Amino acid sequence: MARPSLPRVKVSESAGSRQPPLATVPDLAEHYGVPPKTIHYWHQTQTGPGTLMFRVGKYLRARWDDIDQYDTEQVGGGQRAA
């Protein structure tokens, strides 16, 4: 008996150039230029971008949109009241 084939899904050309929606620990380590252990430390201590990370099963993940927003806030401001 022949197996039915699954329908093919078209992927738009622009989708190939986008970042995946979830960042892994190695992705974040490369993004920030730190060792993966630092990423885990940030998550454990809830410091820096560690507050944006969450578990998916046993894996630590973060949304790229949240990371990009965090980076923008760090570069653009940190305005303090005088």
Secondary structure, 3 states (H helix, E strand, C coil): CCCCCCCCCCCCHHHHHCCCCEECHHHHHHHHCCCHHHHHHHHHHCCHHHHHCEEECCEEEEEHHHHHHHHHHHHHCCCCCC
